[in-house]
Amino acid sequence: MNAASIRQIFEQVRSGKLAPDDAIARLRHLPFEDLGFAKVDHHRALRVGMPEVILGEGKTPAQIATIFARLARHGGNVLATRANAKQFAAVRKKVRTAEFQELARAIVLARDHAKYGKGVIAVVSAGTSDIPVAEEAVVTAEVMGNEVEHFYDVGVAGIHRLLANREALARARVVIVCAGMEGALPSVVGGLVGVPVIAVPTSVGYGASFKGLAALLGMLNSCASNVSVVNIDNGFGAGYVASLINRLP
């Protein structure tokens, strides 16, 4: 629930389309609803401009379905990350219009299709193996109301693939770069564009990559001053921060 939805409730009460008791029922669970196993934050969109997002990992199908359905009752878009097919099946029983983005491992309920971002968010993956993390960033940014373009498999082993998209990257307002192995790609992109670059180390690579640690350390030591770094495989975090940046005047 955000400022617009609350304002709509007030307008409906004023026009007589909604009874005051029904309005109270809709607002009763601000700022949160206690389900026992979870406290659902219905107030978050009003505070920070974006609704609560559900992390699927560690939750039972019943838990994620209940949380998802309660968020859906309040309108707007709903997103669950790191979800699986069993969790989606449970959600779909309660929210028939929910969709499963298998590659991104995300459950999405998209009802608000307005664009709140001021420009384009570009999402880049170094290799095909990095695409699942990149897709998590794409889905997150789209749910948050952004125009998103993606450029996949353009890593430093074939730098001409990246340079072929240089003009498109230069038009972006924020760039997310997902890379494993040695994690070199964000620094290269940072040297080509004059906007914030959000680096996402992925756990792709052989033994000495240490499940993304090598890429993380490489990105943290980037000499490109416009590069910031999120946690390993955290496509969601990159998409969320990019959305906040893209909403700035």
Protein Blocks (a to p, Z undefined) as FASTA:
>chain_A
ZZklmmmmmmmmmnopacfklmmmmmmmpcbdcehjaccdfklmmmnopacdddfehpaf
klmmmmmmmmmmngpjdddehiafklmmmmmmmmmmbccdfknopacddfblcdfbfbdc
ddddfblmlmmmmmmmmmmmmmnopacdddehiafklmmlmmmmmmmmmmpmbdcdddeh
jommmmmmmmmpccdcdddddfedcfklonolmmmmmmmmpcbfkbccddehilmlmmmm
mmmmmmpZZ
